[in-house]
Amino acid sequence: MPKAMRQTSRRQVEELARRLRKMPKYKTKLYLEKEARMQEALKAYHDLSETEITSLWIVAGVFDVSYTTLYGREQGAKPLSENGGHNTRLNKAQEMSLIWYMDIAIEGFPAS
């Protein structure tokens, strides 16, 4: 009996992991909330007329964001949603060429 229960819970865990892998990290609710706080923190840091905050450490603590990430954004780093995706090495033209080669290979035509 315990073995059947273990398989059921394992299936549930695998299903949850599959759904999480499908969803890009930058579309999750947690990431979007963090990104909104990050934008507010940068805005507060740059608008010195409204606040007298002059330290990124203080801004990071007030808005509950990572100092390292905030510093990177201040230096020009892009957010995850703008970086082009995970492990992208090919540009669109290269990707389309690769897909074309794969399609003709599947149909049985040589690529050369």
N, C-alpha and C positions, 0 to 999 in steps of 0.2 A: 504493500500500500504506500509506503513513503516514496518508493521509486516513481510511482505514477504522479504523485504530487510534485516531485522534483522536476519531472519532465514538463508538467504544465507550467510551472513557474519559469523554467528555462525557456519555453516557447514564448511566454509573455515578455521576458527580458529580451529575447532575440527580436521579437516584433517591435518593441520599443526602440531598440538599437537601430533597427532597419529604418524606422520612421525618422529618427534623429539624424541618421546619415543622409537621408534624402533632403532634409531641410538645411539650406546653407546657414552657417553660423550668424551671418549678418542679417538674417531675417527673423531671428528669434526675438521674443518679447524682451527678454533680459538684455540682449545686446542693444536693442533699440532704445531702451530706457537709459542704459549706460551712455550711449552715443548722445542722447539728448542732454544728459548731465554734463558731458564733456563739452558740448557746444556752449552751454550756459556758462561753464567755468571759463572757457576762453573769452567769451563775451565780457564777463565780469572782469577778467584780468586786463583786457584791452580798454574798457570804458572806465578810466580812472576818475572821470568826473562824477560818476555815480557812487563808486566805492573807492576807498583808499587802500585797496589791497595791492601790494607791490611784489608779493612773493608767490611763486607758483606752488610752493609747499603749502601755504595757507589756503590758496584757492583749491588745491587738490583735497585738502582736509575738509573744507566747508562743503564742497560739492560731492564728496565721497567718490572720488575717481583716483586712479593710479597716478602718482606723480610722474613716473617714467613715461607713461602713455601721454599724459598732458604735456610734458616737456617735448616729446617727439612731435606732437601735433603743433606745438609752438614753433618748432624748428622746420616744419613743412611736411611732416610725414602724413600720408593719406590714411583715411580709415579703411577698415577691412572691406567695406562695401564698394570702395573705389579702386582697389588694387588689382582688379582683373581676374580674381578667382584663385583657387588653390592649385598650385603646381601647373600654371599655364606657361608652357614653353613655346608653343606655336602661335603665330599670329593667325588671323582668319584665313588668309590666302593659303598658308601652309596647311592648315587644317582641312580646307576644302580640297586641296590637291591630294592629301592623304586619303580622304574619304573616297575621292574619285578612283585612286589606285586600288583601294580595297574593293570597290564595287566592280571594277573590271576584272579583278582577280577572282571574285566570287562567280562571275559569269563565265570564267574560263579563258579569258583573253590574256595574253602576256602583256606585261607593262612595258616591254622594250620594243 
